[in-house]
Protein backbone atom coordinates (compact mmCIF):
# COMPACT_ATOMS: atom_id res chain seq x y z
CA UNK A 1 0.00 0.00 0.00
CA UNK A 2 2.89 2.37 0.67
CA UNK A 3 4.29 1.66 -2.80
CA UNK A 4 0.97 2.55 -4.42
CA UNK A 5 -0.48 5.23 -2.13
CA UNK A 6 2.23 6.31 0.30
CA UNK A 7 3.58 9.34 -1.56
CA UNK A 8 2.26 11.87 -4.05
CA UNK A 9 4.34 10.34 -6.83
CA UNK A 10 3.20 6.79 -6.03
CA UNK A 11 -0.44 7.83 -5.84
CA UNK A 12 -0.29 9.57 -9.22
CA UNK A 13 1.49 6.57 -10.77
CA UNK A 14 -1.38 4.41 -9.53
CA UNK A 15 -3.80 6.60 -11.49
CA UNK A 16 -1.52 6.45 -14.54
CA UNK A 17 -1.60 2.65 -14.45
CA UNK A 18 -5.35 2.57 -13.76
CA UNK A 19 -6.25 4.61 -16.86
CA UNK A 20 -5.71 1.91 -19.55
CA UNK A 21 -7.02 -0.79 -17.21
CA UNK A 22 -10.21 1.19 -16.66
CA UNK A 23 -10.80 1.76 -20.38
CA UNK A 24 -10.19 -1.85 -21.38
CA UNK A 25 -12.34 -3.03 -18.47
CA UNK A 26 -15.17 -0.75 -19.60
CA UNK A 27 -14.72 -2.00 -23.17
CA UNK A 28 -15.17 -5.63 -22.13
CA UNK A 29 -18.01 -4.92 -19.68
CA UNK A 30 -20.00 -2.87 -22.20
CA UNK A 31 -19.69 -5.59 -24.85
CA UNK A 32 -20.49 -8.54 -22.60
CA UNK A 33 -23.75 -6.92 -21.43
CA UNK A 34 -25.00 -7.40 -25.00
CA UNK A 35 -23.56 -10.94 -25.09
CA UNK A 36 -20.81 -9.84 -27.48
CA UNK A 37 -17.91 -11.69 -25.88
CA UNK A 38 -15.12 -9.24 -26.62
CA UNK A 39 -11.85 -11.00 -25.74
CA UNK A 40 -10.07 -8.75 -28.24
CA UNK A 41 -9.54 -5.55 -26.25
CA UNK A 42 -5.78 -6.10 -26.52
CA UNK A 43 -5.87 -6.03 -30.31
CA UNK A 44 -8.25 -3.07 -30.31
CA UNK A 45 -5.88 -1.18 -27.99
CA UNK A 46 -3.02 -1.87 -30.40
CA UNK A 47 -5.18 -0.77 -33.35
CA UNK A 48 -5.86 2.52 -31.57
CA UNK A 49 -2.18 3.05 -30.81
CA UNK A 50 -1.23 2.19 -34.40
CA UNK A 51 -3.71 4.66 -35.90
CA UNK A 52 -2.69 7.36 -33.40
CA UNK A 53 0.95 6.83 -34.38
CA UNK A 54 0.26 7.20 -38.09
CA UNK A 55 -1.75 10.37 -37.46
CA UNK A 56 0.62 11.74 -34.82
CA UNK A 57 3.56 11.52 -37.19
CA UNK A 58 1.85 12.87 -40.30
CA UNK A 59 -0.21 15.83 -39.05
CA UNK A 60 2.62 18.33 -38.85
CA UNK A 61 0.88 20.72 -41.26
CA UNK A 62 -2.44 20.77 -39.38
CA UNK A 63 -3.39 23.54 -36.96
CA UNK A 64 -2.09 22.57 -33.51
CA UNK A 65 -5.44 22.75 -31.65
CA UNK A 66 -6.90 20.20 -34.06
CA UNK A 67 -4.09 17.64 -33.91
CA UNK A 68 -4.86 16.01 -30.56
CA UNK A 69 -8.63 15.67 -31.17
CA UNK A 70 -7.95 14.13 -34.60
CA UNK A 71 -5.40 11.69 -33.15
CA UNK A 72 -7.70 10.71 -30.26
CA UNK A 73 -10.80 10.24 -32.41
CA UNK A 74 -8.78 8.41 -35.07
CA UNK A 75 -7.35 5.99 -32.52
CA UNK A 76 -10.74 5.34 -30.93
CA UNK A 77 -12.32 4.83 -34.35
CA UNK A 78 -9.58 2.38 -35.36
CA UNK A 79 -10.18 0.30 -32.23
CA UNK A 80 -13.92 0.40 -32.86
CA UNK A 81 -13.63 -0.67 -36.48
CA UNK A 82 -11.31 -3.52 -35.53
CA UNK A 83 -13.95 -4.73 -33.07
CA UNK A 84 -16.70 -4.63 -35.70
CA UNK A 85 -14.92 -7.35 -37.72
CA UNK A 86 -15.78 -10.15 -35.24
CA UNK A 87 -19.18 -8.52 -34.68
CA UNK A 88 -19.93 -8.86 -38.40
CA UNK A 89 -18.64 -12.44 -38.38
CA UNK A 90 -20.92 -13.19 -35.41
CA UNK A 91 -24.06 -11.63 -36.85
CA UNK A 92 -23.66 -12.57 -40.52
CA UNK A 93 -21.77 -15.87 -40.48
CA UNK A 94 -22.47 -17.11 -36.93
CA UNK A 95 -18.73 -17.29 -36.18
CA UNK A 96 -18.02 -17.68 -32.45
CA UNK A 97 -17.06 -14.23 -31.15
CA UNK A 98 -14.82 -15.58 -28.37
CA UNK A 99 -12.61 -17.28 -30.94
CA UNK A 100 -12.64 -14.48 -33.52
CA UNK A 101 -11.93 -11.64 -31.06
CA UNK A 102 -9.12 -13.62 -29.43
CA UNK A 103 -7.44 -14.59 -32.70
CA UNK A 104 -7.65 -11.05 -34.06
CA UNK A 105 -5.38 -9.97 -31.20
CA UNK A 106 -2.56 -11.94 -32.79
CA UNK A 107 -3.42 -10.66 -36.25
CA UNK A 108 -3.04 -7.08 -35.00
CA UNK A 109 0.26 -7.90 -33.28
CA UNK A 110 1.68 -9.17 -36.57
CA UNK A 111 0.29 -6.22 -38.54
CA UNK A 112 1.95 -3.86 -36.07
CA UNK A 113 5.21 -5.83 -36.26
CA UNK A 114 5.21 -5.71 -40.06
CA UNK A 115 4.71 -1.95 -40.01
CA UNK A 116 7.33 -1.34 -37.32
CA UNK A 117 9.87 -3.32 -39.34
CA UNK A 118 8.69 -1.54 -42.49
CA UNK A 119 6.98 1.77 -43.29
CA UNK A 120 6.65 3.01 -39.70
CA UNK A 121 10.15 2.09 -38.53
CA UNK A 122 12.23 5.01 -37.29
CA UNK A 123 14.77 5.95 -40.00
CA UNK A 124 18.23 4.66 -39.14
CA UNK A 125 16.99 2.39 -36.33
CA UNK A 126 17.26 -1.38 -36.32
CA UNK A 127 14.69 -1.69 -33.51
CA UNK A 128 10.95 -2.15 -34.12
CA UNK A 129 9.87 1.33 -33.10
CA UNK A 130 8.39 4.31 -34.90
CA UNK A 131 9.52 7.90 -35.03
CA UNK A 132 8.30 10.11 -32.20
CA UNK A 133 4.92 11.76 -32.67
CA UNK A 134 4.82 15.53 -33.02
CA UNK A 135 4.53 17.63 -29.85
CA UNK A 136 0.99 18.77 -30.68
CA UNK A 137 -0.18 15.13 -30.62
CA UNK A 138 1.06 14.51 -27.08
CA UNK A 139 -1.34 14.43 -24.14
CA UNK A 140 -0.64 17.34 -21.80
CA UNK A 141 0.55 16.59 -18.28
CA UNK A 142 -1.99 18.02 -15.82
CA UNK A 143 0.15 17.98 -12.66
CA UNK A 144 3.74 19.11 -12.30
CA UNK A 145 6.50 16.55 -11.68
CA UNK A 146 4.28 13.62 -12.57
CA UNK A 147 2.90 11.62 -15.48
CA UNK A 148 -0.71 12.48 -14.58
CA UNK A 149 -1.97 13.13 -18.11
CA UNK A 150 -5.18 14.11 -19.90
CA UNK A 151 -6.13 10.49 -20.57
CA UNK A 152 -6.80 9.85 -16.88
CA UNK A 153 -9.77 12.25 -16.47
CA UNK A 154 -10.98 11.07 -19.89
CA UNK A 155 -11.03 7.49 -18.57
CA UNK A 156 -13.04 8.60 -15.52
CA UNK A 157 -15.39 10.54 -17.80
CA UNK A 158 -15.89 7.35 -19.82
CA UNK A 159 -17.32 5.70 -16.69
CA UNK A 160 -20.05 8.35 -16.52
CA UNK A 161 -20.74 8.11 -20.26
CA UNK A 162 -21.08 4.32 -20.22
CA UNK A 163 -23.26 4.45 -17.10
CA UNK A 164 -25.51 7.02 -18.78
CA UNK A 165 -25.77 4.92 -21.95
CA UNK A 166 -26.60 1.79 -19.96
CA UNK A 167 -29.17 3.36 -17.65
CA UNK A 168 -30.69 6.36 -19.41
CA UNK A 169 -30.80 5.66 -23.15
CA UNK A 170 -32.91 3.55 -25.47
CA UNK A 171 -29.76 1.94 -26.83
CA UNK A 172 -28.77 0.85 -23.31
CA UNK A 173 -32.15 -0.84 -22.90
CA UNK A 174 -31.84 -2.51 -26.30
CA UNK A 175 -28.34 -3.70 -25.45
CA UNK A 176 -29.54 -5.29 -22.21
CA UNK A 177 -32.50 -6.88 -24.01
CA UNK A 178 -30.25 -8.42 -26.66
CA UNK A 179 -27.94 -9.66 -23.92
CA UNK A 180 -30.76 -11.37 -22.06
CA UNK A 181 -32.43 -12.96 -25.09
CA UNK A 182 -31.62 -11.92 -28.65
CA UNK A 183 -34.55 -13.83 -30.18
CA UNK A 184 -37.05 -12.22 -27.81
CA UNK A 185 -35.50 -8.81 -28.51
CA UNK A 186 -35.93 -9.34 -32.26
CA UNK A 187 -39.53 -10.40 -31.69
CA UNK A 188 -40.05 -7.14 -29.77
CA UNK A 189 -38.82 -5.08 -32.71
CA UNK A 190 -35.16 -4.61 -31.70
CA UNK A 191 -32.62 -5.07 -34.48
CA UNK A 192 -30.09 -7.24 -32.62
CA UNK A 193 -27.56 -7.09 -35.48
CA UNK A 194 -27.48 -3.30 -35.36
CA UNK A 195 -27.21 -3.34 -31.57
CA UNK A 196 -24.27 -5.75 -31.59
CA UNK A 197 -22.44 -3.75 -34.28
CA UNK A 198 -22.85 -0.47 -32.37
CA UNK A 199 -21.87 -2.22 -29.15
CA UNK A 200 -18.70 -3.52 -30.80
CA UNK A 201 -17.89 -0.08 -32.20
CA UNK A 202 -18.23 1.59 -28.78
CA UNK A 203 -16.42 -1.22 -26.97
CA UNK A 204 -13.52 -1.22 -29.41
CA UNK A 205 -13.43 2.57 -29.29
CA UNK A 206 -12.86 2.51 -25.54
CA UNK A 207 -10.01 0.02 -25.93
CA UNK A 208 -8.59 2.07 -28.80
CA UNK A 209 -8.66 5.16 -26.59
CA UNK A 210 -6.55 3.26 -24.05
CA UNK A 211 -3.98 2.71 -26.79
CA UNK A 212 -4.05 6.41 -27.67
CA UNK A 213 -3.35 7.31 -24.05
CA UNK A 214 -0.39 4.96 -23.78
CA UNK A 215 1.06 6.30 -27.01
CA UNK A 216 0.41 10.03 -26.62
CA UNK A 217 1.16 10.32 -22.89
CA UNK A 218 3.60 7.56 -21.93
CA UNK A 219 5.64 6.22 -24.87
CA UNK A 220 5.23 9.01 -27.46
CA UNK A 221 6.27 6.51 -30.12
CA UNK A 222 4.94 3.10 -31.09
CA UNK A 223 6.85 0.08 -29.77
CA UNK A 224 5.98 -3.60 -29.80
CA UNK A 225 5.62 -3.70 -26.01
CA UNK A 226 3.35 -0.67 -25.72
CA UNK A 227 0.83 -2.84 -23.85
CA UNK A 228 1.92 -5.35 -21.17
CA UNK A 229 -1.45 -7.07 -21.54
CA UNK A 230 -3.91 -4.34 -20.57
CA UNK A 231 -6.55 -5.81 -22.86
CA UNK A 232 -6.41 -9.22 -21.19
CA UNK A 233 -6.41 -7.63 -17.72
CA UNK A 234 -9.53 -5.74 -18.80
CA UNK A 235 -11.41 -9.05 -19.03
CA UNK A 236 -10.65 -9.86 -15.40
CA UNK A 237 -11.41 -6.30 -14.30
CA UNK A 238 -14.79 -6.37 -16.05
CA UNK A 239 -15.71 -9.65 -14.38
CA UNK A 240 -14.50 -8.46 -10.98
CA UNK A 241 -16.57 -5.28 -11.42
CA UNK A 242 -19.67 -7.36 -12.23
CA UNK A 243 -19.90 -5.63 -15.65
CA UNK A 244 -21.02 -2.38 -13.98
CA UNK A 245 -19.13 0.84 -14.89
CA UNK A 246 -18.67 1.86 -11.25
CA UNK A 247 -17.62 -1.67 -10.33
CA UNK A 248 -15.09 -1.60 -13.18
CA UNK A 249 -13.76 1.71 -11.83
CA UNK A 250 -13.06 0.25 -8.40
CA UNK A 251 -11.68 -3.03 -9.71
CA UNK A 252 -9.29 -1.17 -12.05
CA UNK A 253 -8.06 0.94 -9.14
CA UNK A 254 -7.63 -2.23 -7.07
CA UNK A 255 -5.57 -3.84 -9.84
CA UNK A 256 -3.49 -0.70 -10.24
CA UNK A 257 -2.74 -0.54 -6.52
CA UNK A 258 -1.61 -4.17 -6.59
CA UNK A 259 0.56 -3.73 -9.71
CA UNK A 260 2.25 -0.48 -8.68
CA UNK A 261 2.60 -1.47 -5.04
CA UNK A 262 4.14 -4.83 -5.88
CA UNK A 263 7.10 -3.11 -7.54
CA UNK A 264 7.99 -1.18 -4.38
CA UNK A 265 7.33 -4.25 -2.23
CA UNK A 266 9.75 -6.23 -4.37
CA UNK A 267 12.51 -3.64 -3.94
CA UNK A 268 12.00 -3.25 -0.18
CA UNK A 269 11.30 -6.83 0.90
CA UNK A 270 12.49 -9.05 -1.93
CA UNK A 271 9.01 -10.51 -2.54
CA UNK A 272 8.71 -11.24 -6.30
CA UNK A 273 6.42 -8.91 -8.26
CA UNK A 274 4.59 -12.01 -9.55
CA UNK A 275 2.69 -12.00 -6.26
CA UNK A 276 0.56 -9.22 -7.80
CA UNK A 277 -0.74 -11.61 -10.44
CA UNK A 278 -1.46 -14.23 -7.77
CA UNK A 279 -3.49 -11.70 -5.75
CA UNK A 280 -5.42 -10.60 -8.85
CA UNK A 281 -6.22 -14.17 -9.83
CA UNK A 282 -7.27 -15.12 -6.30
CA UNK A 283 -9.52 -12.04 -6.05
CA UNK A 284 -11.31 -13.07 -9.24
CA UNK A 285 -11.67 -16.69 -8.16
CA UNK A 286 -13.08 -15.73 -4.75
CA UNK A 287 -15.61 -13.38 -6.36
CA UNK A 288 -16.73 -16.01 -8.88
CA UNK A 289 -17.12 -18.62 -6.14
CA UNK A 290 -19.28 -16.28 -4.05
CA UNK A 291 -21.36 -15.40 -7.11
CA UNK A 292 -21.87 -19.12 -7.64
CA UNK A 293 -23.22 -19.46 -4.11
CA UNK A 294 -25.64 -16.58 -4.67
CA UNK A 295 -27.15 -18.48 -7.61
CA UNK A 296 -27.04 -22.00 -6.17
CA UNK A 297 -27.00 -23.63 -2.78
CA UNK A 298 -25.60 -26.97 -1.67
CA UNK A 299 -28.12 -29.31 -0.13
CA UNK A 300 -27.73 -32.82 1.23
CA UNK A 301 -30.25 -35.24 -0.21
CA UNK A 302 -30.82 -38.50 1.63
CA UNK A 303 -31.36 -41.53 -0.47
CA UNK A 304 -34.50 -43.51 0.35
N, C-alpha and C positions, 0 to 999 in steps of 0.2 A: 504493500500500500504506500510506503514511503517513496518507492521508486516511481509510482504512477501519480501520486497526489501530494507528495511531501513538500515540493517546492513549486514556485511559479513556473519554472521551465518544464518540470515533469508534468504538471497539470496540463499545460498547453500542449505538450507532446502527446498526451493522452487524447486530447481533442483532435489533434492532427491525425492520429492513427484511427480514431473512431469515424472520421468523415467517410472514407471509402467503404468501411464496413457497414455503416448505416445505409448508404446508398445501395449497395449490393443486397443488403438484407431487405430493404424496401422493395427492390426489384423482384426478388424471389417471392416475397409475401404477397405483393399485388398480383403476380401472375398465378400463384397457386390458389388464390381465392376463387379464380375463374376456372380452376382445374386445368390450367395450362402449366404443366410441370416444367418450369424453366430451370434446368440445371446448367444453363449456358451463360450465366452472368459473367463468368471469367472471360469468355470469348467476346461478349458484348462490351465489357470494360476495355479489352484490348482494341476492339474496333473503334471505340470512342477515342482512345489515345492515339491510334493510328491516323484517324481523320483530323484530329486536332493538330497533330504534328505536321501533316501536309498543309493544312491551312495556316498554321503558325509560322511556317517557314516562308510561305509564298505570298503573304498579304502585306509585304513591305510598302506597297504603293497605295494602300487603303488608308483612309483617315483613321487616326489612332483611336478615337472613341468607339469606332465600329469594329475594331479588330477583335477584341475580347468577346463581345456578344456573338460575332460570327463564328469564332472558334468554338465557343461553348455550345451554341445551337448545332453547329456542324458535328461536333463529337457526340452529342446526345442523339442526333438524328441517325448517325452511323450505327450506334449501338441499337437503336430501335429498329432500323431496317434489317440489321443482322438477326435480330430476334424474330422478325416476321417470316424469315425463311422456314424455320421449323413450324411456325404457326400455320403457314400455308400448306406445308406437308401434312400437318395434322388434320386440317379441315378439308383439304381437297383429296388427299391420297390415303388418309387414315394411317399415316406413319406415326409410330409411337414417339411422343414428344420428349420423353425422358432420354431415349436413345439419340434422337436427332440433335437436341440441344447440347447433350454431352459431347457428341462427336464433333460438332461444329466448333467447340473450344479448340480442338487440336488443329482443325482446318485453319482457324484464325492465327494460331501460333505459327504455323508454317507459312502462311501468307505474310505475316509480319517479318519472319526470318528471311524470306526471299527478298522483301523490299529493303530490309536493313543490310543485306549483303549485296544489294543492287542499287536501284534508283535513289533510295533515301539514305544510303550510307554517307557518313561525313567524308568529304573529299580528303584524301591523304591518310585516312584511318584504316587500319586493318581489323578493327573491332566492329561488331554489329551494333552500331549506334548512329543516330541521325545527327545532323547539324543542330545547333541550339535554335530554339524558336526566337522570334524577334521580341524585344522588350515589351512592346504593346500587347503581346499575346499572353504575357505572364499574369497570373493572379496576384493582386496586391496583397502585401502582408499588412494585417490590420492592427497588430500589436508589435511594439518595438522589441528588438532582441528576442525574437521568437519566429516560429514558422506557422503561426496562427494566420491562416490565409482566408481569402474570400469564399473558398469552397466549403468551409466549415459552416458558416451561417446559411449557405445555400442548402446544405444537407439537412440542417434542422428545419428550414423552411419547407423542404420536400416532405417532411413528416406531416406538417399541417395540410399541405396540398393533397397528399394521398388520403389522409383522414377525411378531408372535406369531400373528395371524390367518392370515397366508400360510403359515407354516411348521408350526404346531402344532395347527391345528384342522381338523376335517372340512370346514368351509365353505371354508377356504383351498384344500384339495385339490380340492373340487368346482369352485371358481372357476378353478383352473388347468386342470382337465379340460375345462371348457366353453370356455376360451380356446384350448386346443389343437384340439379337435374337438367341437363341440356335438352333432353327430349321434351320435358314438360315446359321448359322455357320457350322452345320453338312453338309448341302448341299454343302457348299464351301470346304469341305474336312477336317474340324476341328473336332477332336474327343472331343466332349463336356464333356463326362464322364471323360476322362483323365484330361482335363483342370480343372474340378471342384475338382477332387481328389487332384491334385497338389496344387490348390488354398487353399483347406482345410488344407493340410499339412503345407504349408507356413504360413497361417493365424494362425493355432493352435500353430505352432512353435514360432511365435512372442509372443503370449500370454503366452506360457510356459516359454519363456525367462524372461518375467516379473516376473513369480513366482520364477525362479532361483535367480533373483536379490534381491527380498524381503527376500528370505531364506538366501542366502550366504552373503549378505551385511548388512541387518537390523536385522533380528531375530536370525539367526545362529542356529536355531532349528525349527522344524515344530510345529505350534500351530493351533488350529481350526480357530482363528481369524487372520490368516496371511494376509488375504485380506479384507479390509473394503468395498469391492464392486468395486474394480478397473475394473473388467470385465464389469460390467453394466455401469460404467461411460464411458468406452471405446466406448460404442454404441453412447452415446450422443456426445462425442468428435469427433467421426468419422463423424456424421451428421453435427455438427457445422463446421468441417473442409471441408465440401463438398466432402468428400471421397478422397481428394488430400493429399499426404504425407506432403507437406509443410503446408497446411491448418490444418492438424491434429497436426503438431508440435506447431503451434501458439495456437490452441484451447486447447491443453494439458497444455501449459504454462499458459494460461488464467485461466483454472480450478485450477491449482496448486497455482497460486497467490491468488485466491479467498479462497481456502481451508486453506492454511497456514496463510494468512492474517486474516481470520475470527477468528482464535484462539487468536491472539494478541488483536484484536478488542474486543473480548468478555471479556478478562481480564481487558482491559483499560477502556472500556465504559459500560460494562454490556450488550451489545447487544448479544443475543443468537447466537451461532455458526450456528444454522439452517438457518440463513439468507444466508449463502453461497449456500445452496441447492436451495433456492428461486432464487438467482441471476443466478445460472446455468440454472435452468429450464426456467426462463424468457428469458435468452439469446437464448436458443434453440427455444423457441416459436416465438420470434421476427424474428429470421433468417428464420424459416419455413414459417412464414406469408409473409415475403418479397420475398422469393422464389416463393411462390404461385402467388404473383402479377407480377413476371417476366414471368410466364407461361400463366396467364390469366388476363383479365381486366374486370372490372365491367362496364356494359353499360345499360343505361335506354332504354327500348323498349316501345314505345307508342302503346297501343292497338288501332286498327282501329275501 
